[in-house]
Amino acid sequence: MENEFLKGKKILIVEDDLSSRLYLNKILEKAGVVILNAGDGQEAVDVALNNPDLDIILMDIQLPVMDGYTALNKIREVRQDLIIIAQTAYGLLGDKEKILNSGFNDYVIKPILSQNLIEKLITNLKRK
């Protein structure tokens, strides 16, 4: 089964909305992922830099303390190879270009469907 590919992968979910974070945790738990959580951009930077075995970050763009773009840049200063996927409620063409041009590897549009998320994670990990 394709979901077996994610088993044991370490993923950081950066989401300030508790219900969204719980939803994403539930999806990834079923895939056997090791999950870390952060509720703001600064916490995301701290967790990313203290976990060198992290495989992917799933990062909300609009975060308290430090937004997703700023957190991305701080993480990229140290971890250029880390896969970072933006999660956003904005799916317009200009938003897609801004996200990808800013250094995110990929993006997923909210509301996030479980199968789309799993496919996106697998695709990005296989690309690495």
Secondary structure, 3 states (H helix, E strand, C coil): CHHHHHCCCEEEEECCCHHHHHHHHHHHHHCCCEEEEECCHHHHHHHHHCCCCCCEEEEECCCCCCCHHHHHHHHHCCCCCCEEEEEECCCCHHHHHHHHHCCCCEEEECCCCHHHHHHHHHHHHHHC
